Structures are given as C-alpha cells and as structure tokens.
C-alpha cells in the first residue's frame, strides 16, 4: 500500500477503508480486530496495509500485536 507496488491491492484497501467509514454500523468504530482460524491467512498483511490506508486519510492509528507466540507486525513497520 505504501508504495502502490500493486495497484489492485492498493485499490482493495481503499475500498475496504471506504466501506468501513461509510457503513452505519462501522463508521464510528474505535477498534478493529483482525483475526483468522489458521496461520498464514494474511492478518499481518491486512492489518499493516489497512493501517497505512487509514493514516493516508489523516486518521491516527495504533496497532497492538496480540500474537504472543509469533508477533511480527513490528517487522512490517
């Protein structure tokens, strides 16, 4: 998302951001949880790219990596 290396991926995150900000149930959300049932489904990828999208729109973001066994969000940022 940061360098727009893949325009389709960047557009997908912009679409996700818009959906979260326009949907009545989610537009005032203060917390978003990214989770899955198995490793390797893209939680870290989704979290970091969504964070960059929110920041690009002037919103403040704090990420808390709660994976106590294999935290890796810090590697992406």
C-alpha positions in Angstrom: 0.0 0.0 0.0 2.8 2.4 0.9 4.5 2.5 -2.5 1.5 1.3 -4.6 3.5 -1.6 -6.0 0.4 -3.5 -6.8 -2.4 -1.0 -7.8 -5.1 -3.7 -7.4 -4.1 -4.3 -3.8 -4.0 -0.6 -3.1 -7.4 -0.2 -4.6 -8.8 -3.1 -2.5 -7.6 -1.4 0.7 -9.0 1.9 -0.3 -12.3 0.2 -1.0 -12.2 -1.5 2.4 -11.4 1.8 4.1 -14.4 3.5 2.4 -16.7 0.6 3.3 -15.7 0.9 7.0 -16.1 4.6 7.0 -19.5 4.7 5.2 -21.3 1.7 6.7 -23.5 2.9 9.5 -22.5 0.1 11.9 -18.8 0.7 11.4 -18.2 4.4 10.7 -17.8 5.4 14.4 -15.7 2.3 15.3 -12.7 3.0 17.6 -11.3 -0.6 17.4 -10.9 -3.1 14.6 -9.9 -6.7 15.2 -8.1 -8.7 12.5 -8.3 -12.5 13.2 -8.4 -15.8 11.5 -8.6 -19.5 12.3 -5.2 -20.6 11.0 -1.7 -19.1 10.5 -0.8 -17.6 7.1 -4.2 -16.2 6.1 -2.9 -12.6 5.9 -3.7 -11.0 9.2 -0.5 -9.0 9.4 -0.6 -8.0 5.8 -4.2 -6.9 6.1 -3.5 -5.0 9.4 -0.5 -3.1 8.2 -1.9 -2.2 4.9 -5.2 -1.1 6.4 -3.2 1.0 8.9 -1.4 2.7 6.1 -4.7 3.4 4.4 -6.2 5.0 7.5 -3.1 7.1 8.0 -3.1 8.2 4.4 -6.6 9.6 5.1 -5.3 11.6 8.1 -6.5 9.3 10.8 -4.5 8.3 13.8 -3.8 4.6 14.2 -2.3 2.4 16.9 -1.7 -1.3 16.3 -1.4 -3.7 19.1 0.0 -7.1 18.1 -1.5 -9.6 20.4 0.1 -12.6 18.9 2.2 -13.7 21.9 3.7 -16.7 20.1 4.9 -15.2 16.8 4.5 -11.4 16.8 5.6 -9.9 13.5 3.8 -6.6 12.9 6.9 -4.7 14.1 8.8 -6.2 11.2 6.4 -4.6 8.7 6.6 -1.2 10.2 
